[in-house]
Amino acid sequence: MRAMPRVLICEDSPTYAAGLRRMLEYDGDITVAATCATAEEAIAALPRIRPDLVTMDIELPGMDGLAATEEIMGFQPVPVLVLSARLGRGIDKAAAALAAGALDAMEKDDLDPGDPAGVTAAAFRQRVRTLSHARVIHHPRARLRGVRVMAAHRRGACVVGICGSTGAPQVLAGLLAALPADYPIPILIVQHISPGFTDGLARWLDGLAVLPVGIAADGARPRPGAWIAPEGAHLELAAGGRLRLDTCTVAGRHRPSGDVLFESIATAAGAAGVAVVLSGMGRDGAAGAAAVRRHGGLVIAQDEESSAIFGMPRAAIERGADVVLAPDEIAACLRDLRTEQLPWAQ
């Protein structure tokens, strides 16, 4: 692992690219190894430059940033940080790039290349340092191997909760694409993501998966499909079986929080609850997953080999996850769950 990350900038505006270079190299511990004006140029340069991270403009002449991300993750994986304009189709394309394997996305308006000494610029550089050392995997939409989970781990379930952060959207894309259209168990999702990208990610996943995917609504009955917590709100499964959105409670660093979701599943679903902790930084989800396990539910953690960042799964494992699985094995496990009647409906 290099002490000084090497970055390839893919940006068609020479002015913005120069500003990014100044911002990244300001502290002297990040090197911009190349600047490319098109995706085609950047992809061709990867074997020669061998960067630790690519910053990818989502709107480019010729091949756009989404197609470039899919190409990179399919054939020569490297951490990708997508930069998008705030308005227009760029947001949806950036969210789609996350599902296709990019590790993170930021809005260009959140950065000021003219102020490399500012707080925002310093936070951006720290983000680049962290992501440049992340593990990346090949494109998540490759055909699943059909791995079967041991029969001892099969059980009934009335709800599945999933939480993840950096590296999780690509795993979510693979998991949801692997489930059938008539998958009967509601899936509730907390995904840590930069502001402005949740709706776009939900739309992209809905177009990718055959089961419905959308943003969770306050007071709705959980129905088959995958329902993502909206920005700035905890998602909970309330007693009585309705979804509840909480925009006020502070619970750790995140809102939405995986811990809050899982703790509500533990209380409302008991032994029929399932918690899945995917790739991400920090420990969110570990305490809630432990609550699910105490109530007799199943806890699944993504394995280290396939995790871009192993912090969240590691924390869940330390608190006693039942199984540690690769993404295709998680999908097989979810398919093998027996559908149980909701406890509040009995």
C-alpha positions as CSV (number, residue, x, y, z in Angstrom):
1,M,0.0,0.0,0.0
2,R,1.5,3.3,-1.1
3,A,2.1,5.9,1.6
4,M,1.2,8.7,-1.0
5,P,-2.0,7.9,-2.9
6,R,-1.8,8.4,-6.7
7,V,-5.0,9.9,-8.2
8,L,-6.1,10.0,-11.8
9,I,-8.5,12.9,-12.5
10,C,-11.1,12.4,-15.3
11,E,-12.6,15.8,-16.0
12,D,-13.4,17.6,-19.2
13,S,-13.1,21.1,-17.9
14,P,-9.5,22.1,-17.8
15,T,-10.2,24.8,-15.2
16,Y,-12.0,22.5,-12.8
17,A,-9.4,19.8,-13.3
18,A,-6.6,22.3,-12.5
19,G,-8.5,23.3,-9.4
20,L,-8.9,19.7,-8.3
21,R,-5.2,19.1,-8.8
22,R,-4.3,22.1,-6.6
23,M,-6.8,20.9,-3.9
24,L,-5.6,17.3,-3.9
25,E,-1.9,18.2,-3.8
26,Y,-2.2,21.0,-1.3
27,D,-0.9,19.0,1.7
28,G,1.9,17.4,-0.3
29,D,0.8,13.8,0.5
30,I,-1.4,13.1,-2.5
31,T,-0.1,12.9,-6.1
32,V,-2.2,13.6,-9.2
33,A,-0.6,11.1,-11.5
34,A,-2.6,12.1,-14.6
35,T,-5.5,14.3,-15.8
36,C,-7.7,13.0,-18.6
37,A,-10.4,14.9,-20.4
38,T,-12.4,11.9,-21.6
39,A,-13.4,8.5,-20.1
40,E,-11.8,6.7,-23.1
41,E,-8.4,8.4,-22.3
42,A,-8.7,7.6,-18.6
43,I,-9.5,3.9,-19.2
44,A,-6.6,3.6,-21.7
45,A,-4.2,5.2,-19.1
46,L,-5.1,3.0,-16.2
47,P,-2.6,0.1,-16.9
48,R,0.2,2.7,-17.3
49,I,-0.7,5.1,-14.5
50,R,-1.9,2.4,-12.0
51,P,-3.7,5.0,-9.8
52,D,-4.9,4.3,-6.3
53,L,-8.1,6.3,-7.0
54,V,-10.0,7.8,-10.0
55,T,-12.1,11.0,-9.6
56,M,-14.7,10.6,-12.3
57,D,-16.8,13.5,-13.7
58,I,-20.2,11.9,-14.4
59,E,-21.0,14.1,-17.5
60,L,-18.3,13.7,-20.1
61,P,-18.1,13.9,-23.9
62,G,-18.3,10.6,-25.6
63,M,-18.5,7.8,-22.9
64,D,-20.1,9.2,-19.8
65,G,-18.9,8.6,-16.2
66,L,-21.5,5.9,-15.6
67,A,-20.4,3.8,-18.5
68,A,-16.7,4.5,-17.6
69,T,-17.3,3.3,-14.1
70,E,-18.9,0.1,-15.3
71,E,-16.0,-0.5,-17.7
72,I,-13.4,0.1,-15.0
73,M,-15.1,-2.1,-12.4
74,G,-15.7,-4.9,-15.0
75,F,-12.1,-5.1,-16.3
76,Q,-9.6,-3.2,-14.2
77,P,-11.1,-2.4,-10.8
78,V,-9.8,0.7,-8.9
79,P,-11.5,2.9,-6.4
80,V,-13.7,5.5,-8.1
81,L,-15.0,8.7,-6.6
82,V,-17.7,10.2,-8.8
83,L,-18.2,14.0,-9.0
84,S,-21.6,15.2,-10.2
85,A,-23.4,18.5,-10.9
86,R,-26.3,19.2,-8.5
87,L,-29.0,19.4,-11.2
88,G,-30.1,17.4,-14.1
89,R,-29.5,13.7,-14.9
90,G,-26.1,13.8,-13.3
91,I,-27.4,12.9,-9.9
92,D,-29.2,9.8,-11.2
93,K,-26.1,8.8,-13.2
94,A,-23.9,9.3,-10.1
95,A,-26.2,7.1,-8.0
96,A,-26.2,4.5,-10.8
97,A,-22.4,4.6,-10.7
98,L,-22.4,3.8,-7.0
99,A,-24.6,0.7,-7.8
100,A,-22.1,-0.2,-10.6
101,G,-19.1,-0.1,-8.3
102,A,-18.0,3.5,-7.5
103,L,-17.1,3.8,-3.8
104,D,-18.5,7.3,-3.3
105,A,-20.1,10.3,-4.9
106,M,-20.0,14.0,-4.3
107,E,-21.7,17.0,-5.8
108,K,-19.3,19.4,-7.5
109,D,-21.0,22.4,-5.8
110,D,-19.9,21.0,-2.5
111,L,-16.3,21.6,-3.5
112,D,-14.5,24.9,-4.0
113,P,-11.4,24.3,-6.0
114,G,-10.4,28.0,-5.5
115,D,-10.1,27.4,-1.7
116,P,-7.6,24.5,-1.3
117,A,-6.9,25.5,2.3
118,G,-10.5,25.4,3.4
119,V,-12.3,22.9,5.7
120,T,-14.3,21.4,2.8
121,A,-11.1,20.8,0.8
122,A,-9.4,19.2,3.8
123,A,-12.3,16.9,4.3
124,F,-12.2,16.0,0.6
125,R,-8.6,15.1,0.8
126,Q,-9.2,12.9,3.8
127,R,-11.9,11.1,1.9
128,V,-9.6,10.5,-1.0
129,R,-6.9,9.1,1.4
130,T,-9.4,6.7,2.9
131,L,-10.9,5.6,-0.4
132,S,-7.6,5.1,-2.1
133,H,-6.8,2.3,0.3
134,A,-10.2,0.5,-0.1
135,R,-10.5,-2.9,-1.6
136,V,-12.6,-3.0,-4.8
137,I,-14.2,-6.0,-6.5
138,H,-15.2,-6.7,-10.0
139,H,-18.5,-5.6,-11.4
140,P,-21.3,-6.8,-9.1
141,R,-23.7,-7.8,-11.9
142,A,-21.7,-10.9,-12.9
143,R,-23.7,-14.1,-12.8
144,L,-24.0,-15.5,-9.3
145,R,-22.4,-18.8,-8.6
146,G,-25.5,-20.2,-7.0
147,V,-23.7,-21.0,-3.7
148,R,-26.0,-22.7,-1.2
149,V,-25.9,-21.8,2.5
150,M,-25.7,-24.7,4.9
151,A,-29.2,-26.0,5.7
152,A,-28.5,-25.3,9.4
153,H,-28.7,-21.6,8.7
154,R,-32.1,-21.7,7.0
155,R,-35.0,-20.3,9.0
156,G,-38.2,-18.4,8.7
157,A,-38.3,-14.6,8.4
158,C,-40.9,-11.9,8.2
159,V,-38.5,-9.0,7.5
160,V,-34.9,-8.4,6.4
161,G,-33.0,-5.3,7.4
162,I,-29.8,-4.3,5.5
163,C,-27.3,-1.5,6.4
164,G,-24.2,-0.5,4.6
165,S,-21.9,2.5,3.8
166,T,-18.9,2.8,1.5
167,G,-18.8,-0.1,-1.0
168,A,-22.3,-1.3,-0.1
169,P,-24.3,0.1,-3.1
170,Q,-22.6,-2.3,-5.5
171,V,-23.4,-5.2,-3.2
172,L,-27.0,-4.1,-2.8
173,A,-27.3,-4.0,-6.6
174,G,-26.1,-7.6,-6.8
175,L,-28.3,-8.8,-3.9
176,L,-31.5,-7.2,-5.2
177,A,-30.8,-8.4,-8.8
178,A,-30.5,-11.9,-7.5
179,L,-33.9,-12.0,-5.8
180,P,-37.0,-13.0,-7.8
181,A,-39.9,-10.6,-8.6
182,D,-42.2,-12.4,-6.2
183,Y,-39.7,-12.4,-3.3
184,P,-42.2,-12.3,-0.4
185,I,-40.2,-10.9,2.5
186,P,-40.0,-7.1,2.9
187,I,-36.5,-5.7,2.8
188,L,-35.7,-2.5,4.7
189,I,-32.4,-0.7,3.9
190,V,-30.3,1.9,5.5
191,Q,-27.5,3.1,3.1
192,H,-25.1,5.8,4.2
193,I,-24.6,8.0,1.2
194,S,-23.7,11.6,0.4
195,P,-26.7,14.0,0.5
196,G,-28.6,14.3,-2.7
197,F,-28.0,10.7,-4.0
198,T,-30.5,8.5,-2.1
199,D,-33.5,9.0,-4.5
200,G,-31.3,8.5,-7.6
201,L,-29.9,5.3,-6.1
202,A,-33.4,4.0,-5.4
203,R,-34.5,4.7,-8.9
204,W,-31.4,3.0,-10.3
205,L,-31.9,-0.1,-8.1
206,D,-35.6,-0.2,-9.1
207,G,-34.6,-0.3,-12.7
208,L,-32.0,-3.0,-12.1
209,A,-34.0,-5.4,-9.9
210,V,-37.1,-7.3,-10.8
211,L,-38.7,-6.7,-7.4
212,P,-39.9,-3.2,-6.5
213,V,-37.4,-0.8,-4.9
214,G,-38.4,2.6,-3.5
215,I,-38.1,5.1,-0.7
216,A,-39.8,4.1,2.5
217,A,-42.9,6.0,3.5
218,D,-44.0,6.9,7.0
219,G,-46.9,4.9,8.2
220,A,-46.8,2.4,5.3
221,R,-47.3,-1.3,5.8
222,P,-44.1,-3.2,4.9
223,R,-44.8,-5.0,1.7
224,P,-42.7,-7.2,-0.6
225,G,-39.9,-5.3,-2.2
226,A,-36.9,-3.2,-1.0
227,W,-37.6,0.1,0.9
228,I,-34.7,2.5,1.5
229,A,-34.6,5.0,4.4
230,P,-34.9,8.6,3.0
231,E,-32.2,11.1,3.7
232,G,-32.2,12.5,7.2
233,A,-34.6,10.1,8.7
234,H,-34.3,6.9,10.8
235,L,-36.3,4.0,9.4
236,E,-38.0,1.8,12.0
237,L,-40.4,-1.1,12.0
238,A,-42.9,-0.1,14.6
239,A,-45.0,-2.3,16.9
240,G,-48.1,-3.1,14.9
241,G,-46.2,-3.6,11.7
242,R,-46.0,-0.1,10.1
243,L,-42.9,1.8,9.0
244,R,-42.0,4.8,11.0
245,L,-39.7,7.7,9.9
246,D,-37.9,9.7,12.6
247,T,-36.2,12.9,11.7
248,C,-35.5,14.1,15.2
249,T,-33.8,11.4,17.2
250,V,-30.0,11.6,17.4
251,A,-28.5,8.1,17.5
252,G,-24.7,8.1,16.9
253,R,-23.3,9.8,13.9
254,H,-25.8,8.7,11.3
255,R,-29.4,9.5,10.4
256,P,-30.6,7.1,9.1
257,S,-28.9,4.6,11.4
258,G,-28.5,0.9,10.9
259,D,-28.6,0.4,14.7
260,V,-32.0,2.1,14.9
261,L,-33.4,0.0,12.1
262,F,-32.1,-3.3,13.5
263,E,-33.2,-2.5,17.1
264,S,-36.7,-1.9,15.8
265,I,-36.7,-5.2,13.9
266,A,-35.5,-7.0,17.0
267,T,-38.4,-5.7,19.0
268,A,-41.1,-6.0,16.4
269,A,-40.1,-9.2,14.6
270,G,-38.2,-11.2,17.3
271,A,-36.9,-14.5,16.0
272,A,-38.4,-13.8,12.5
273,G,-36.1,-10.8,12.0
274,V,-32.9,-10.8,9.8
275,A,-30.1,-8.3,9.9
276,V,-27.5,-8.0,7.1
277,V,-24.4,-5.8,7.6
278,L,-22.6,-4.8,4.4
279,S,-19.3,-3.0,3.6
280,G,-18.7,0.4,5.3
281,M,-16.7,2.5,7.7
282,G,-17.4,2.6,11.4
283,R,-19.6,0.5,13.6
284,D,-23.1,1.4,12.7
285,G,-25.4,-1.6,12.7
286,A,-23.3,-3.7,15.1
287,A,-25.3,-2.9,18.3
288,G,-28.6,-3.3,16.5
289,A,-27.5,-6.6,14.9
290,A,-26.6,-7.8,18.4
291,A,-30.1,-7.0,19.5
292,V,-31.6,-9.0,16.6
293,R,-29.5,-12.0,17.6
294,R,-30.5,-11.6,21.3
295,H,-34.1,-11.8,20.2
296,G,-33.4,-15.0,18.2
297,G,-33.1,-13.5,14.8
298,L,-30.4,-14.2,12.1
299,V,-27.4,-11.8,11.7
300,I,-25.4,-12.0,8.5
301,A,-22.1,-10.0,7.9
302,Q,-20.3,-9.5,4.6
303,D,-16.9,-11.2,4.5
304,E,-13.7,-9.3,4.5
305,E,-12.5,-10.4,1.1
306,S,-15.4,-8.9,-0.7
307,S,-15.8,-5.7,1.5
308,A,-14.4,-2.5,0.2
309,I,-14.2,-1.3,3.8
310,F,-14.5,-4.0,6.5
311,G,-15.3,-1.7,9.5
312,M,-19.0,-2.3,9.8
313,P,-19.0,-6.0,9.1
314,R,-16.1,-6.5,11.4
315,A,-17.9,-4.7,14.2
316,A,-21.0,-6.9,13.6
317,I,-18.8,-10.0,13.7
318,E,-17.2,-8.9,17.0
319,R,-20.7,-8.6,18.4
320,G,-21.6,-12.2,17.4
321,A,-22.9,-12.4,13.8
322,D,-24.3,-15.9,13.0
323,V,-22.7,-16.2,9.6
324,V,-20.0,-14.3,7.5
325,L,-20.7,-14.6,3.8
326,A,-19.7,-13.3,0.4
327,P,-22.3,-11.4,-1.5
328,D,-23.5,-14.3,-3.7
329,E,-23.8,-16.4,-0.5
330,I,-25.8,-13.7,1.2
331,A,-28.2,-13.7,-1.8
332,A,-28.5,-17.4,-1.6
333,C,-29.3,-17.2,2.1
334,L,-32.0,-14.6,1.5
335,R,-33.6,-16.7,-1.2
336,D,-33.6,-19.7,1.1
337,L,-35.4,-18.0,3.9
338,R,-38.9,-19.4,4.7
339,T,-41.6,-16.8,4.8
340,E,-43.2,-16.4,8.2
341,Q,-46.3,-14.6,9.1
342,L,-45.7,-11.2,10.6
343,P,-46.0,-11.5,14.4
344,W,-48.4,-8.6,14.7
345,A,-50.7,-10.3,12.1
346,Q,-51.1,-13.5,14.0
